[in-house]
Amino acid sequence: MFRTGYCAALLLTFTILAVAQTPDAQTPDAPPNIVIVLADDLGYGDLRCYGHATIQSPNIDRFAADGIRLTSCYSAHPNCSPARAGLMTGRTPFRIGIYNWIPMFSPMHVRQEETTIATLLRNAGYDTCHVGKWHLNGDFNKPNQPQPSDHGFNHWFSTQNNALPNHRNPENFVRNGNEVGPLEGYSAQLVASEAAKWLTDGRDTEKPFFLFACFHEPHEPIASAPEFTQRYSSDDPSFAAHHGNVTQLDDGFGRILAALDSLDVRMNTLVFFTSDNGPAITPMHPHGSAGPLRDKKGAIYEGGIRVPGIIQWPGHIQPGTTNDTPISGVDLLPTLCEIAGIDLPKETVLDGTSIVPVFQQKPIQRSKPLYWQFNRAKSSVKVAVREGKWKLVAGLTQAGPDRGADLTEQEMAQIKSAELIGFELYNLQDDIGESTNLVNVEKAVFEALKKEMSSIFDEIRFDPVEWPSWEWPRYESSRIEWPEYWLNRKQLKQK
């Protein structure tokens, strides 16, 4: 007979071998899984953990308490498509020709020659998935422009732009090139359910994974489930609709975290939650919040580009910490390349840098300041740089229209010929609301930042990506907006 101690040792050996061969088993040297979660039009002040007094965001708040909360986190641009393009490529969106949000049927798109983080990770052995809002091309789900699969995603369940006709029962999702048709439910829950299903049953469990989950909430046209709107009482129905929509987003995010927990992979997974730009604050839904920041979505001032940013990575980030280091969406690609052990793309100008030192509360070193440019910005200023506590903004002698999404020869010419004017300098450490222009006070700082801004500005504008002229489609001789545009899409395609 075997002795008891020998049997116990043998059983332990078999157990260790079984665990080692189990998919998703956590090992210290395994490449980390990566989950990026992007909200749409969520302002800097739209969460309880960023100071909102009313909105309920319990899942995100708990996530912040267990991770690092970034207080100077920026999107790569003050509106949708360019912000996503910068995040995916590590390049300021103006450099790659994404000058504005991309309407359906527009020729503007992230070109095949651009290298995305999804492509780099897939080539390095990751399984990859995109769920939710894509918004990186106009001819969505057509062969003449790159689709999510062409930019690195093995599985995708996506919409070109918004969930339409709104967040409730959307009918415009496409899964891996096939139109899904009408769905029942709300967008956040549908996106989260697809993500959870892929994590559980759809991916290759022998590989690390990259999930890019892009919620539509709280972008218009808003539709919020009663279980969330009922938490807010007000005589203004748009108040409950907007706040409930943020809580609906929070619920979707919680479902993705629950899926990760059920698979026991959180210990080796980096999760980053952020937003694509500041709050829209429209006449229909005026309740978004930029907190103490100046302006809103579409502006180069802080309210348009500074957004929530929260990261968890157990064992690498101390829970319950905050950090005020300026970081941007363009930093994502170099950061993920570092943690996944991937070489940066060669012969490609990157505008971001790895923020891995921030995880340990250490400083990062940049070779150039963070840079933003939006010729159609709704603010008077169209260009900005940030370096340390200083932010310099400037206007342009020739700026594009502040509405619409047409591509015109005149605008392409203006990109090359416009000059920087009307400089404003702010010390964001002391003046987060950008109320005191210090151009005539901090002259040395101003001249140094002006030189750096001018260098990047000239580098980009003299070699722009040029798109053919294109006019927003017309229906019955008048311009239309969502959701009418979606409802009449078949007639538009025929014209």
C-alpha positions, -999 to +999 in steps of 0.1 A: +000+000+000+010+035-007+018+056+024-006+085+031+021+111+026+031+097-007-005+097-019-010+133-008+022+143-027+011+125-058-023+141-057-007+175-053+015+169-083-015+159-105-033+190-093-004+213-102-001+197-136-039+201-142-039+238-132-009+244-154-027+230-184-060+248-176-068+276-201-065+310-185-043+297-157-025+327-142+013+326-143+036+354-133+054+356-167+022+352-188+015+382-212-012+403-195-048+404-209-059+439-218-094+454-216-100+490-228-135+504-221-145+536-238-175+557-229-190+581-254-194+618-245-189+611-208-176+643-192-149+648-166-176+656-140-201+629-149-191+603-123-195+601-086-158+593-082-150+625-101-172+647-079-207+644-093-232+647-064-262+630-081-252+604-107-250+568-095-220+550-109-213+523-083-194+499-105-170+526-118-166+540-083-156+507-069-133+502-098-116+535-091-113+527-054-094+495-064-072+511-090-055+544-100-077+574-108-061+598-133-070+634-128-052+648-159-063+621-184-070+634-219-086+622-250-066+626-282-092+650-296-124+668-286-148+646-306-155+611-316-136+597-346-103+615-342-102+606-305-106+569-313-081+571-341-055+587-318-061+560-292-058+532-317-026+544-335-007+564-309-006+593-334-023+627-331-054+623-354-046+653-375-014+635-386-034+605-400-061+626-417-090+621-393-100+658-390-135+655-377-161+629-368-169+605-397-204+604-411-217+573-428-206+571-465-177+596-459-144+588-477-125+596-445-112+566-427-082+552-408-061+539-437-048+504-440-012+516-438-018+529-403-007+504-376-032+499-347-026+485-313-051+457-321-029+447-351+002+447-331-013+426-303-029+401-328+004+397-345+020+391-311-003+362-304-033+379-287-069+370-295-088+403-302-123+416-300-141+449-307-176+455-294-197+487-297-190+519-315-164+517-343-165+552-360-132+548-378-146+548-414-175+561-434-181+531-456-188+508-427-190+470-435-180+476-472-149+462-489-135+496-502-124+508-467-107+489-438-131+473-413-124+463-377-110+429-390-086+448-412-073+468-382-066+438-360-099+425-346-106+388-349-142+392-336-163+424-339-198+433-330-199+469-340-218+500-353-205+526-376-213+554-352-243+556-329-267+529-319-297+536-340-324+546-340-313+551-304-299+530-274-331+510-272-336+480-295-309+491-320-309+477-355-276+487-369-251+462-353-228+441-376-211+410-364-180+399-383-194+414-415-230+402-412-258+426-403-274+414-371-308+432-376-331+445-349-321+436-313-341+437-281-326+456-252-304+486-245-271+492-261-249+491-230-263+457-220-261+443-256-225+454-259-216+440-225-233+407-232-214+403-265-182+410-247-190+385-219-200+359-244-168+363-264-147+362-232-165+330-220-171+310-252-157+328-283-120+334-278-090+312-279-083+305-243-047+294-251-039+330-260-039+363-240-068+385-251-074+422-260-110+434-256-119+469-269-154+477-256-169+510-268-202+519-252-225+543-269-237+559-237-243+588-230-241+600-266-274+611-282-299+599-293-303+587-257-326+560-245-324+547-209-340+517-193-367+526-167-347+507-140-321+534-143-341+565-150-364+557-120-334+564-097-336+601-106-365+624-098-370+657-117-396+677-136-372+676-165-374+642-183-340+649-199-324+650-165-334+614-156-327+603-192-291+615-192-282+605-156-300+572-161-279+567-193-247+571-173-259+546-148-269+523-177-233+526-189-221+518-154-242+487-154-227+476-187-192+481-174-201+461-143-212+432-165-178+431-182-160+431-149-183+403-136-174+383-167-137+387-160-142+377-124-162+346-133-133+335-155-108+343-127-085+363-150-085+397-132-052+392-116-034+392-149-056+417-167-051+454-172-084+472-174-085+509-185-118+529-184-120+563-201-141+585-224-136+597-260-142+634-253-159+658-230-197+661-224-219+671-253-243+694-232-269+699-259-303+717-258-320+683-258-297+669-231-281+698-212-271+678-181-236+665-189-209+678-167-173+689-173-169+696-135-146+725-129-133+726-165-139+752-191-162+744-221-174+710-234-172+685-263-158+701-295-136+726-277-099+727-272-103+740-237-101+714-209-138+706-209-135+692-244-105+670-239-099+662-202-118+630-194-121+604-167-093+578-167-091+548-143-068+518-145-066+485-126-038+460-130-034+439-098+002+436-086+013+465-108-009+494-096-015+502-059-053+504-053-070+536-042-044+559-056-046+591-078-022+606-102-022+640-118+004+633-146-009+645-179-016+615-202-035+611-234-052+585-256-021+586-279-001+571-250-021+539-251-003+522-280+032+526-266+020+517-231+004+484-242+034+476-264+056+479-233+035+457-210+030+431-237+067+430-247+060+442-283+084+464-303+070+498-313+061+501-350+091+511-370+093+541-393+061+555-378+060+589-360+043+583-326+030+612-306+025+593-273+048+576-248+045+547-224+028+557-191+040+525-173+060+546-148+027+563-137+015+529-124+042+532-097+038+570-092+070+577-111+074+605-137+073+599-174+096+614-200+082+629-232+102+639-262+075+664-272+045+679-255+009+665-258-007+681-289-043+687-301-056+703-332-092+707-344-097+733-371-135+731-366-133+734-328-163+753-313-139+772-291-121+802-304-088+784-299-081+754-323-047+742-313-032+732-279-001+718-263+004+707-227+038+702-210+038+697-172+015+722-156+015+745-186-010+746-214-007+769-245-036+773-268-039+792-301-065+802-327-060+800-365-061+827-392-083+803-412-105+778-395-131+754-408-168+757-401-178+748-366-207+726-377-213+697-401-189+672-416-185+681-452-151+677-468-143+707-491-114+717-512-114+750-494-110+734-460-081+711-472-064+743-486-069+760-453-052+732-434-020+741-453-023+779-453-036+787-418-013+804-393-013+803-355-027+834-338-043+845-305-022+826-280-033+819-244-012+804-217-026+787-186-011+772-154-034+743-150-020+734-116-033+766-102-060+774-127-079+743-138-107+764-152-084+783-176-095+817-164-062+837-163-041+841-195-004+843-185+011+850-220+023+884-209+034+872-174+053+840-181+071+851-212+099+825-212+074+797-208+052+811-235+081+814-260+093+779-253+058+763-257+051+785-288+082+771-305+072+735-297+036+741-309+047+757-341+071+728-348+044+701-346+019+723-363+041+729-393+052+693-395+015+682-397+000+708-419+025+706-448+019+669-453-018+664-447-038+634-458-061+647-485-096+633-490-118+639-520-144+666-516-175+651-501-209+666-491-231+653-463-259+634-482-292+653-487-326+639-484-355+657-500-333+687-506-327+693-469-300+683-444-311+658-419-296+645-386-297+613-367-319+593-363-338+605-395-306+599-415-306+563-403-343+557-410-339+570-445-305+553-452-318+530-479-332+559-500-299+578-494-279+549-508-300+549-539-293+586-547 
